[in-house]
Amino acid sequence: MALVFERVVTEGLGDLSYLIGDDSAGTAAVIDPQADVDVYLQLARRHKVAITHILQTHVHEDFLSGANELAARVGNATLCSSAEDAAPYGYAHEALRDGDCLAFGSTVLTARHTPGHTPEHMAFLVAEEGREQAPYAVFTGGSLLINAAGRTDLLGPDRAQALTAAQYRTLHDFYLKLDDGVIIHPTHAHGSPCGAAIGDRLSSTIGYERRFNPHLQCRSEEQFRRFALDGLPPKPSYYPRLKETNTVGPAVRHGLPVAPPLPAEEFARRMEEGGAVVVDTRHMLAFGGGHVKGALNIGMAAQLPIWAGWMLDPAQPLLLVVESDGALDEVLRLFLRTGFTRFAGYLVGGMTAWDNAGHDVVATAQVTAAQVHDRPGDFTLVDVRAPHEWASGHLPGARHVYLPELPARAGELPRGKPVVVYCDSGYRASIGTSVLQRAGVAEVANMPGSMQAWKRAGYPLEGQPAG
Amino acid sequence: MALVFERVVTEGLGDLSYLIGDDSAGTAAVIDPQADVDVYLQLARRHKVAITHILQTHVHEDFLSGANELAARVGNATLCSSAEDAAPYGYAHEALRDGDCLAFGSTVLTARHTPGHTPEHMAFLVAEEGREQAPYAVFTGGSLLINAAGRTDLLGPDRAQALTAAQYRTLHDFYLKLDDGVIIHPTHAHGSPCGAAIGDRLSSTIGYERRFNPHLQCRSEEQFRRFALDGLPPKPSYYPRLKETNTVGPAVRHGLPVAPPLPAEEFARRMEEGGAVVVDTRHMLAFGGGHVKGALNIGMAAQLPIWAGWMLDPAQPLLLVVESDGALDEVLRLFLRTGFTRFAGYLVGGMTAWDNAGHDVVATAQVTAAQVHDRPGDFTLVDVRAPHEWASGHLPGARHVYLPELPARAGELPRGKPVVVYCDSGYRASIGTSVLQRAGVAEVANMPGSMQAWKRAGYPLEGQPAG
């Protein structure tokens, strides 16, 4: 009998999902699958196990659940969802109760109701057969995280107080009573907006978190409440949409969304028809060198799903420009992760075909940190980072407009000087420059390297907290 | 700053290797790389880090080290080897001393001399910058393992006593003084012959092992000595060869070994020339259906490297038959792992081409557990499993010849009845049947499913330990 254990890291979203089972029994469970489910099927086949159960720790808001898609693709797996304090689900499932056990060969999972991040939240203790009283690990979903705990404000201010109190009890009455040697396998990890300052380790232990996790240092519920609800990152605008979709149960697609191939002439015609938005997924420098007029630049990178979520309406069809036609599947996979499935098509042959067809391209200027530093006062500097990043220090004379607010607030920017948009690396800034170009701002430049390059050069910051 | 952490599982050999680093600093280390190093290069590229250091916990005996190959393929990485009680190395390296620290962004590794499995053995503590006194994990190499400890008898009986005493001190004076919440990342894992009864979890913690690891339950050095040196699996015959190769430093190949393509006529001609051995890497049932006369059947599976190691001489060129030509690279990768790099060629087009060229094939009968059970006394039953497997119970009337001894002992088998070879699954048994066919034994059959099928059917066992 041998354990099967695989951790799937979905970078950008900062989520982890898992395959756990036993290749002698030939069975396994997937925990918190992402929407692009091929990876779980491939892992199951490599390990020669049947995925018999699909478990969700909670109703996710930060990604499109792959549970229903995976159940359909497997064909005979049981989809399990928490029945403790749960809103009614819109899909067929087996109800999980606190204390329910599932065995996969010699590995035993026990569901534990651990509310706080959400009301219905379930953790899964992992034990060896015969040692059920001494679990060696726990899948913590969105409850106890690395250096953090799942945020409790996502269901709105009305419910935040009760959920925060529940999270405090979950941490103290459940997690802190486990042995120090129990390994923590969270779903939400570094980079996830489902918690503040989540650490970058992929797993931890009760002992290490007991000692260092700031959420576990709070000695009273009141202290915890203040700490837990303070300094949270902005709640992504797409969270309520995904919460609703995941509660109802996402449509089964049997694969990636479809983006029909559009030769340059057709792509141009489809643009003229209106109703679709052009998203150019190339690197910011390629976008800067030349792009289709009106395109939004959301680069093909791990964080694409988050920024598509913030900046785009999933009801509006997308027209895609990709770095190379071979990258299309990867781009579709990234969009799918936050529920984007409507594509009017992609530009066949990419920008080369567009150029050869004789269509116009628009450039975006790129300015370096040194150029901005050496010409103080020459630019209107726009910082599009999140409020807590802005509060940790920014470029002298910059103004702050968080990127998701930029489309509505483009008109506020003073005219007369070229606008330079920056963020931490240039990725979000390039989205911002494309937003401003679409809004008709004449002179706009991106700042590749952004704050990282600024700091590396040792240039001064403004607005840094004291101490 | 974000941690990069990847665990590479080399199934069959039961070894784990690791990439750990920081994608903000852009640097990483690889720990105990296997010989097929592409996976580390791919992981480093995916995470956008430079492999700056290649660390080895000890001089390995169970696999061909990939450290030198990886150093050459990276181009500018530093290869670090323990200088504590180490035999002289035959390759350029940086000497590691107990207490040496290496930082990769905010991740700090500290080398700790932990002799026992080998004299020079190093573990690597892992800590977050600023918390060096509270490591959160430790790469344990071949010292503290999951549910086990690295065996101490590999350098021969002369050194076993001193190494066992050293291992006892390593476990008690180093590991048991760490916090319960420290995560253990071993190199030798489930299935590795470098320890007995290694557990199938991929990581563990000091706390869980303190409680359940039988090696940590021994309360005196004397008790530990008896426990540690008892019940060890047979020491693979290829271990001394790999120890020597890895001490000198394996030749850098810049990729997989070469197996020239041989059309059927050339393959047959090369066979007639002599000096080469035909290894058929197909599944036992395909081999049974028809194979080249004289072929040894070592199936393309995770355990191929171990059985190639036991059954073949790396100085003798191999002639390969593969399931499909597309599987050649995977087969070469498996052979490389225990140091097989001499290939006379492979049969282009596989057995289909052989058939079409009009060459003879030989079949091997396959008998089921039910057939053996229903015809008691009709067969000479040969159990080719390891001694400790035989001792846990075997088929009634069977005789035991451990597979590696079968070539020399084929003549001992009584004539007159068909010989049925079995193991646990049929994989080793099929190697055994091919050995006997090569030795000229007339009637030989394999038993697919072997002990697993026998037990599943509820048939009686003989020689089971009492209780």
Interface residues (C-beta under 8 A of the other chain):
Chain A: M1 A2 L3 F5 R131 A134 Y136 D179 D180 G181 V182 I183 H190 G191 D200 R201 L202 S203 S204 T205 I206 G207 Y208 E209 R210 R211 F212
Chain B: M1 A2 L3 F5 R131 A134 Y136 D179 D180 G181 V182 I183 H190 G191 D200 R201 L202 S203 S204 T205 I206 G207 Y208 E209 R210 R211 F212
